[in-house]
Amino acid sequence: MATRMDGRQLAGEIELRLQATIAERLAAVGRPPGLAVLRVGDDPASGVYVANKEKACARVGITSLGAHLDAGSSATEVLAAVQQLNADTACDGILLQLPLPAGLDEGPLLLAIDPEKDADGLHTLNLGRLLKGEPGPRSCTPAGVMALLARHGVALSGQRAVVVGRSILVGQPMALMLQAADATVSVAHSRTPVLAALTRQADLLVVAAGRPRMIGSEHVKPGAVVIDVGIHRTESGLCGDVRFEEVEPIASAISPVPGGVGPMTVTMLLVNTVVAWCRRAGVAHDLGDLVP
Ligand SMILES: Nc1nc(=O)c2c([nH]1)NC[C@@H]1CN(c3ccc(C(=O)N[C@@H](CCC(=O)O)C(=O)O)cc3)C=[N+]21
């Protein structure tokens, strides 16, 4: 039976660290950290995530500077909101909640975010920093996966890792972070021939394909570590990209949905915000084990 990789537990522990980091530096900086979640329209799933992020901010002492524009907003209006947050000295982190309503192109809007306030790590400059191994905010979901692996003592050097999914949000930065940790990484996607033949070679399997319950026992080498990044709302509740009940008996460790990667994503967003707050104030932080 596999070890369950409990993201809620680890997220809670990191939140305690953030709380202490903030409290110890509050006098030196002179104001609390601020995180703006910029939401456009009313995607119902986004509503839940935004609410989770705001609650987490309140727990650790980050001020939420939420901005909610209506679904019919023009690109110019969203851009103006981003620029206002860039200029706001009380704002250390900006997250543009995706997906945007149809008709709004996320590309130029993500590029408009001040890279030093890019709490999501999705700006081209920060993706480039990751590619080159330079410090900077890292994409929250893959950074959360790395923290979960470290916490469970999963050694990556010399291991074969397979990432299923090649999105800019998760798959691509995940592959780069695993390579930086000396894993040998393959990236599979919807056009990969004989997916199971590849995934069965993996010592570490990270599934971020966005297809409910697509990965089963036939895809997994006995003893592998399996990370499920998917989250889907179905009639029978939340599920991931992995058939948990099928894979758990053969894996050595597995992250559940919910309670695995999701809470870690939120926590890494807070970490990026607190690190940016320290950097902008010229104060040292103690979170270097979580983001470079
Ligand atoms: N710019 C941007 N950055 C994101 O990081 C981003 C985004 N847009 N758009 C949507 C996705 C999705 N996402 C999640 C965050 C938290 C949970 C989370 O807290 N999940 C809990 C349960 C949540 C529930 O109960 O519904 C868990 O897995 O245990 C899930 C998913 C961030 N995303």
The ligand as an SDF file (V2000), in Angstrom:
LIG
                    3D

 33 36  0  0  0  0  0  0  0  0999 V2000
   -3.4230   31.8820  -13.1790 N   0  0  0  0  0  0  0  0  0  0  0  0
   -3.8290   30.7470  -12.6170 C   0  0  0  0  0  0  0  0  0  0  0  0
   -3.0450   30.1250  -11.7140 N   0  0  0  0  0  0  0  0  0  0  0  0
   -3.4530   28.9790  -11.1260 C   0  0  0  0  0  0  0  0  0  0  0  0
   -2.7330   28.3980  -10.2920 O   0  0  0  0  0  0  0  0  0  0  0  0
   -4.7240   28.4540  -11.4750 C   0  0  0  0  0  0  0  0  0  0  0  0
   -5.4860   29.1550  -12.4080 C   0  0  0  0  0  0  0  0  0  0  0  0
   -5.0290   30.2940  -12.9610 N   0  0  0  0  0  0  0  0  0  0  0  0
   -6.6890   28.6910  -12.7890 N   0  0  0  0  0  0  0  0  0  0  0  0
   -7.2420   27.4860  -12.2290 C   0  0  0  0  0  0  0  0  0  0  0  0
   -6.1720   26.5270  -11.7290 C   0  0  0  0  0  0  0  0  0  0  0  0
   -6.6570   25.5030  -10.7360 C   0  0  0  0  0  0  0  0  0  0  0  0
   -6.0210   25.8340   -9.4820 N   0  0  0  0  0  0  0  0  0  0  0  0
   -6.2820   25.2310   -8.2590 C   0  0  0  0  0  0  0  0  0  0  0  0
   -5.9630   25.8280   -7.0670 C   0  0  0  0  0  0  0  0  0  0  0  0
   -6.3150   25.2630   -5.8620 C   0  0  0  0  0  0  0  0  0  0  0  0
   -6.9630   24.0660   -5.8140 C   0  0  0  0  0  0  0  0  0  0  0  0
   -7.3510   23.4900   -4.5040 C   0  0  0  0  0  0  0  0  0  0  0  0
   -7.2750   24.1370   -3.4790 O   0  0  0  0  0  0  0  0  0  0  0  0
   -7.7940   22.2360   -4.4800 N   0  0  0  0  0  0  0  0  0  0  0  0
   -8.2460   21.5430   -3.2790 C   0  0  0  0  0  0  0  0  0  0  0  0
   -9.7490   21.3250   -3.2330 C   0  0  0  0  0  0  0  0  0  0  0  0
  -10.5880   22.3850   -3.8400 C   0  0  0  0  0  0  0  0  0  0  0  0
  -12.0530   22.0480   -3.8350 C   0  0  0  0  0  0  0  0  0  0  0  0
  -12.5280   21.4900   -2.8550 O   0  0  0  0  0  0  0  0  0  0  0  0
  -12.7020   22.3430   -4.8370 O   0  0  0  0  0  0  0  0  0  0  0  0
   -7.6080   20.1650   -3.2210 C   0  0  0  0  0  0  0  0  0  0  0  0
   -7.2010   19.6590   -4.2810 O   0  0  0  0  0  0  0  0  0  0  0  0
   -7.6030   19.5870   -2.1460 O   0  0  0  0  0  0  0  0  0  0  0  0
   -7.2780   23.4330   -6.9890 C   0  0  0  0  0  0  0  0  0  0  0  0
   -6.9300   24.0120   -8.1960 C   0  0  0  0  0  0  0  0  0  0  0  0
   -5.1930   26.8840   -9.6750 C   0  0  0  0  0  0  0  0  0  0  0  0
   -5.2100   27.2880  -10.9440 N   0  0  0  0  0  0  0  0  0  0  0  0
  1  2  1  0
  2  3  2  0
  2  8  1  0
  3  4  1  0
  4  5  2  0
  4  6  1  0
  6  7  2  0
  6 33  1  0
  7  8  1  0
  7  9  1  0
  9 10  1  0
 10 11  1  0
 11 12  1  0
 11 33  1  0
 12 13  1  0
 13 14  1  0
 13 32  1  0
 14 15  1  0
 14 31  2  0
 15 16  2  0
 16 17  1  0
 17 18  1  0
 17 30  2  0
 18 19  2  0
 18 20  1  0
 20 21  1  0
 21 22  1  0
 21 27  1  0
 22 23  1  0
 23 24  1  0
 24 25  2  0
 24 26  1  0
 27 28  2  0
 27 29  1  0
 30 31  1  0
 32 33  2  0
M  CHG  1  33   1
M  END
$$$$
